Amino acid sequence: MLQGHQTWVFPSQPVIASAASVVGPFEGKGPLARDFDLIHGDTWVGQDSWEKAEKRLLEDACEKAIEKAGLEKEQIQFFIGGDLMSQLISSNFAARTLAVPFLGVFGACSTSMEGLALAAQLVDSGNAQTALCGTSSHNSAAEKTFRYPTEYGGQKPPTAQWTVTGAGAAIIQSGQKAVSDTGLHITSCTIGRVVDMGITDPFNMGGAMAPAAVDTIEAHFRDLRVSFADYDLIVTGDLGRVGYRIAYDLMKKHGLDVSEDKFQDCGILMYGDHPEVLAGGSGAACSAAVTYGHLFKGMMEGRWRKIMVAATGALLSPITVQQKESIPCICHAVVIERRGG
């Protein structure tokens, strides 16, 4: 049900039957290591290319989510997936393995919440009883596609971010027919607008995406007539330290009662203060792995009852960068609430 200009409210409150997060070895050494379902020991994941490794990460996350829900893949009615690679090759090939009806989506690093919102919409509308959504990214595959191969050893400015090697997947079901119930329900989501503030530097993704995050959070508050006080936690997708500070300052400037204890960022949470990641984490797997691992685990343990994940995405390509185009950005926000317990 549409409320306001761009927010969906889900009367049936679809259930998150299960979720899984899979990461590479570098992420597995970070502060959230205990919250991931699977940590691979090498970035090749037993494959002979970075792209095949990313596909394997997504397959692992989907298989783990299906297993945790106690389902067979034949019981999945729709798979919604996306990634950063050309023509969504990681998701397309993972869908080939799953062999279930597939919807490919692209929201860059906002894909995790775009997929989760669409899965909830399918279930809430009665067009599906069980939907799977997932996304992935790989540091070396993304570097080769968008910047330079890692073997090149190119230097980066302090505003640059580190693409997460990993994947995340979740299974959404109708509450009345859920075979597994984590106690987590999707109650609403706000679909973002494309926001472009004229930034052209591909090494400053956080600065480019921050206005889109603020735009979507403000739209959500306006549509539902709520505020920060109504949430235990609001987490952006991958603004990193640079984008997080810009978003925080913008919200203060716009009169929002934001506080650092209630406003966090997946790109900062993933790696903590590790100096090698520069401004923090990024990539489609950043918000997916942090949400489906760390945040969901915290909710089920009673740390938070109501959170919003506002995943951000920079909608650029290598060609647009070469043509000196500015960077359009978007943010999709999903609200998850814990019922009972």
C-alpha positions as CSV (number, residue, x, y, z in Angstrom):
1,M,0.0,0.0,0.0
2,L,1.4,3.4,-1.0
3,Q,1.6,5.9,1.7
4,G,2.7,9.4,0.9
5,H,4.8,9.9,-2.3
6,Q,7.3,7.1,-2.3
7,T,6.8,4.7,0.6
8,W,5.2,1.3,0.6
9,V,3.6,0.0,3.8
10,F,3.0,-3.7,4.1
11,P,-0.2,-4.6,5.9
12,S,0.7,-8.3,6.1
13,Q,4.2,-7.6,7.4
14,P,6.1,-10.3,5.4
15,V,8.3,-12.5,7.5
16,I,12.1,-12.8,7.0
17,A,12.2,-16.6,7.2
18,S,16.0,-16.8,7.0
19,A,19.0,-14.8,6.0
20,A,22.6,-15.7,5.2
21,S,25.9,-13.8,4.8
22,V,29.1,-15.0,3.2
23,V,32.4,-13.1,3.1
24,G,36.0,-13.4,2.0
25,P,39.1,-13.8,4.2
26,F,39.7,-10.0,4.7
27,E,36.2,-9.4,5.9
28,G,36.4,-12.5,8.1
29,K,39.2,-10.8,10.0
30,G,37.1,-7.7,10.7
31,P,35.1,-6.7,13.8
32,L,31.9,-8.5,12.6
33,A,33.5,-11.9,11.9
34,R,31.3,-13.8,14.4
35,D,28.2,-12.6,12.7
36,F,28.8,-14.2,9.3
37,D,27.5,-17.6,8.3
38,L,30.5,-18.5,6.1
39,I,34.0,-17.1,5.8
40,H,36.0,-18.3,2.8
41,G,39.7,-18.8,3.3
42,D,40.8,-17.3,0.0
43,T,39.4,-14.7,-2.4
44,W,39.4,-17.2,-5.3
45,V,36.7,-19.3,-3.6
46,G,38.1,-22.3,-5.4
47,Q,37.4,-20.8,-8.9
48,D,39.8,-19.7,-11.7
49,S,38.5,-16.1,-12.1
50,W,37.3,-13.3,-9.9
51,E,34.0,-13.2,-11.6
52,K,33.4,-16.9,-11.0
53,A,34.4,-16.4,-7.4
54,E,31.7,-13.8,-7.0
55,K,29.1,-16.0,-8.5
56,R,30.1,-18.8,-6.1
57,L,29.8,-16.3,-3.1
58,L,26.2,-15.5,-4.2
59,E,25.4,-19.2,-4.7
60,D,26.7,-20.0,-1.2
61,A,24.6,-17.2,0.4
62,C,21.4,-18.4,-1.4
63,E,22.0,-22.0,-0.6
64,K,22.7,-21.2,3.1
65,A,19.5,-19.1,3.3
66,I,17.5,-21.9,1.8
67,E,19.0,-24.4,4.2
68,K,18.4,-22.2,7.2
69,A,14.8,-21.9,6.3
70,G,14.4,-25.6,6.0
71,L,13.3,-25.4,2.4
72,E,14.3,-27.0,-0.9
73,K,15.2,-24.7,-3.8
74,E,12.1,-25.9,-5.7
75,Q,10.0,-24.2,-3.1
76,I,11.4,-20.8,-4.0
77,Q,8.9,-19.1,-6.3
78,F,11.0,-16.1,-7.3
79,F,14.6,-15.1,-7.0
80,I,15.4,-11.3,-7.1
81,G,19.1,-10.6,-7.6
82,G,21.6,-8.1,-8.8
83,D,25.3,-7.2,-8.6
84,L,27.9,-4.8,-10.0
85,M,29.2,-6.8,-12.9
86,S,28.3,-6.3,-16.6
87,Q,24.8,-7.4,-17.3
88,L,24.5,-8.8,-13.8
89,I,26.6,-11.8,-14.7
90,S,27.0,-13.0,-11.1
91,S,23.3,-13.0,-10.4
92,N,22.4,-14.4,-13.8
93,F,24.7,-17.3,-13.4
94,A,23.6,-17.9,-9.8
95,A,20.0,-17.9,-11.1
96,R,21.0,-20.5,-13.7
97,T,22.2,-22.7,-10.8
98,L,19.0,-22.2,-8.8
99,A,16.8,-22.8,-11.8
100,V,13.9,-20.8,-10.3
101,P,12.0,-17.8,-11.8
102,F,14.4,-14.8,-11.8
103,L,14.1,-11.0,-11.7
104,G,17.4,-9.2,-12.2
105,V,17.7,-5.8,-10.7
106,F,20.4,-3.1,-10.6
107,G,20.8,-0.5,-8.0
108,A,24.6,-0.6,-7.6
109,C,25.3,-0.9,-3.9
110,S,21.7,-0.2,-3.0
111,T,20.7,-3.5,-4.7
112,S,20.4,-5.4,-1.3
113,M,17.5,-3.2,-0.1
114,E,16.0,-2.9,-3.6
115,G,15.7,-6.6,-3.8
116,L,14.4,-7.0,-0.3
117,A,11.7,-4.3,-0.9
118,L,10.6,-6.0,-4.1
119,A,10.5,-9.4,-2.4
120,A,8.4,-8.0,0.3
121,Q,6.1,-6.4,-2.2
122,L,5.6,-9.7,-4.1
123,V,4.7,-11.5,-0.9
124,D,2.5,-8.7,0.6
125,S,0.5,-8.4,-2.6
126,G,-0.1,-12.2,-2.7
127,N,1.9,-12.7,-5.9
128,A,4.3,-15.0,-4.1
129,Q,4.4,-17.0,-0.9
130,T,8.2,-17.5,-0.9
131,A,10.7,-15.1,-2.5
132,L,14.5,-15.1,-2.3
133,C,16.6,-12.0,-2.8
134,G,20.4,-11.7,-2.8
135,T,23.4,-9.7,-4.0
136,S,27.1,-9.9,-4.2
137,S,30.4,-8.1,-4.9
138,H,34.1,-9.0,-5.1
139,N,36.9,-6.6,-4.5
140,S,39.2,-7.8,-7.3
141,A,36.3,-8.1,-9.8
142,A,35.1,-4.6,-9.0
143,E,38.6,-3.1,-9.2
144,K,39.2,-4.7,-12.6
145,T,35.8,-3.4,-13.9
146,F,35.6,0.1,-12.5
147,R,39.2,1.1,-11.8
148,Y,42.4,-0.8,-12.3
149,P,43.3,-4.5,-11.8
150,T,44.7,-5.0,-8.3
151,E,47.9,-6.3,-9.8
152,Y,48.5,-2.7,-11.1
153,G,49.0,-1.4,-7.6
154,G,47.5,2.0,-8.3
155,Q,47.4,4.5,-5.4
156,K,44.1,5.8,-4.1
157,P,43.1,9.0,-2.3
158,P,41.8,8.9,1.3
159,T,38.2,9.3,0.0
160,A,38.3,5.9,-1.8
161,Q,36.5,2.9,-0.3
162,W,37.2,-0.9,-0.3
163,T,34.7,-3.1,-2.2
164,V,33.5,-5.9,0.1
165,T,34.1,-9.5,-1.1
166,G,31.0,-11.3,-0.1
167,A,27.3,-11.9,-0.6
168,G,24.0,-11.8,1.3
169,A,20.6,-13.5,0.7
170,A,17.3,-13.5,2.5
171,I,14.1,-15.5,2.2
172,I,10.8,-13.6,2.5
173,Q,7.5,-15.4,3.2
174,S,3.9,-14.7,4.0
175,G,3.5,-14.6,7.8
176,Q,0.5,-17.0,7.7
177,K,2.4,-19.6,5.7
178,A,6.0,-19.1,6.9
179,V,7.8,-22.4,7.4
180,S,10.4,-20.6,9.5
181,D,10.1,-17.4,11.6
182,T,13.0,-15.4,12.8
183,G,10.6,-12.9,14.4
184,L,11.7,-10.3,11.9
185,H,9.1,-8.6,9.7
186,I,9.3,-6.1,6.9
187,T,6.8,-3.3,7.7
188,S,7.6,-0.6,5.1
189,C,10.1,0.6,2.6
190,T,10.9,3.9,0.8
191,I,11.9,3.8,-2.9
192,G,14.5,6.4,-3.6
193,R,14.9,9.0,-6.3
194,V,18.0,9.5,-8.4
195,V,20.0,12.4,-6.9
196,D,23.0,13.9,-8.7
197,M,24.9,16.7,-7.1
198,G,27.5,17.0,-9.9
199,I,30.3,15.0,-8.3
200,T,32.5,13.4,-11.0
201,D,35.3,11.8,-8.9
202,P,34.8,8.0,-8.9
203,F,37.1,7.8,-5.9
204,N,34.6,9.8,-3.8
205,M,31.6,7.5,-3.8
206,G,30.6,8.4,-0.2
207,G,30.4,12.1,-1.0
208,A,28.4,11.4,-4.1
209,M,25.9,9.1,-2.4
210,A,25.3,11.0,0.9
211,P,22.7,13.4,-0.5
212,A,20.7,10.5,-1.9
213,A,20.7,8.8,1.5
214,V,19.4,12.0,3.2
215,D,16.8,12.5,0.5
216,T,15.3,9.0,1.0
217,I,15.5,9.1,4.8
218,E,13.7,12.5,4.8
219,A,11.1,11.2,2.3
220,H,10.5,8.2,4.6
221,F,10.0,10.5,7.6
222,R,7.7,12.8,5.6
223,D,5.6,10.0,4.1
224,L,5.0,8.1,7.4
225,R,5.2,11.2,9.7
226,V,7.9,9.6,11.9
227,S,11.4,10.7,13.0
228,F,14.7,9.2,14.4
229,A,12.9,8.8,17.7
230,D,10.8,6.0,16.2
231,Y,13.8,3.8,15.4
232,D,16.4,2.1,17.5
233,L,18.9,2.3,14.6
234,I,19.1,3.8,11.1
235,V,22.0,2.4,9.0
236,T,23.2,3.6,5.6
237,G,24.6,1.2,3.1
238,D,28.1,2.2,2.3
239,L,28.8,5.9,2.7
240,G,32.0,5.2,4.5
241,R,33.5,7.8,6.9
242,V,33.5,10.7,4.3
243,G,29.9,10.1,3.2
244,Y,28.6,9.4,6.7
245,R,29.9,12.7,8.0
246,I,28.4,14.6,5.0
247,A,25.0,12.9,5.5
248,Y,25.1,13.5,9.3
249,D,25.8,17.2,8.7
250,L,23.1,17.5,6.0
251,M,20.5,16.0,8.3
252,K,21.5,18.3,11.1
253,K,21.3,21.3,8.7
254,H,17.8,20.1,7.6
255,G,16.6,20.1,11.2
256,L,16.5,16.3,11.8
257,D,17.2,15.2,15.4
258,V,20.0,12.7,14.3
259,S,22.4,11.3,16.9
260,E,25.5,9.1,16.3
261,D,24.3,6.3,18.5
262,K,21.2,5.8,16.3
263,F,22.8,6.6,13.0
264,Q,25.5,4.2,11.6
265,D,26.9,3.0,8.3
266,C,27.6,-0.5,7.1
267,G,30.8,0.6,5.3
268,I,32.2,1.7,8.7
269,L,30.9,-1.3,10.6
270,M,32.3,-3.8,8.2
271,Y,36.0,-3.0,8.7
272,G,36.2,-0.7,11.7
273,D,39.3,1.4,11.7
274,H,41.4,-0.8,9.4
275,P,43.7,1.7,7.5
276,E,43.9,-0.3,4.3
277,V,40.2,0.3,3.5
278,L,40.8,4.1,3.6
279,A,37.3,5.7,3.9
280,G,35.5,2.4,4.6
281,G,33.7,-0.5,2.9
282,S,31.5,-0.4,-0.2
283,G,30.1,-2.7,-2.8
284,A,26.7,-4.4,-3.2
285,A,27.7,-7.0,-0.6
286,C,28.5,-4.4,2.0
287,S,25.0,-3.6,3.2
288,A,23.8,-7.2,2.4
289,A,26.4,-9.0,4.5
290,V,26.2,-6.5,7.4
291,T,22.4,-6.5,7.4
292,Y,21.8,-10.2,7.0
293,G,24.6,-11.0,9.4
294,H,25.4,-8.4,12.1
295,L,22.1,-6.4,12.1
296,F,19.7,-9.4,12.0
297,K,21.7,-11.2,14.6
298,G,21.5,-8.2,16.9
299,M,17.8,-7.9,16.4
300,M,17.2,-11.5,17.2
301,E,19.3,-11.1,20.3
302,G,17.1,-8.2,21.4
303,R,19.6,-5.4,20.8
304,W,17.2,-3.6,18.5
305,R,13.5,-3.9,17.8
306,K,13.1,-1.6,14.9
307,I,15.7,-0.6,12.3
308,M,15.9,1.1,8.9
309,V,18.5,0.0,6.4
310,A,19.0,2.8,3.8
311,A,21.3,1.2,1.2
312,T,23.0,3.6,-1.2
313,G,24.2,3.1,-4.7
314,A,26.3,5.1,-7.2
315,L,24.8,4.6,-10.7
316,L,28.0,5.1,-12.7
317,S,29.8,2.9,-15.2
318,P,33.4,2.9,-16.6
319,I,32.1,4.5,-19.8
320,T,30.4,7.4,-18.0
321,V,33.5,8.1,-15.9
322,Q,35.6,8.2,-19.1
323,Q,33.1,10.6,-20.6
324,K,33.5,12.9,-17.5
325,E,29.8,12.4,-16.6
326,S,28.7,13.2,-13.1
327,I,27.6,10.4,-10.8
328,P,23.8,9.8,-10.3
329,C,23.0,8.1,-7.0
330,I,20.1,6.5,-5.3
331,C,19.1,5.1,-1.9
332,H,16.4,2.5,-1.0
333,A,15.3,2.1,2.6
334,V,13.7,-0.9,4.2
335,V,12.2,-1.0,7.8
336,I,12.6,-4.3,9.7
337,E,10.8,-4.9,13.1
338,R,11.1,-7.7,15.6
339,R,7.8,-9.1,16.8
340,G,7.5,-11.0,20.1
341,G,10.4,-12.3,22.2
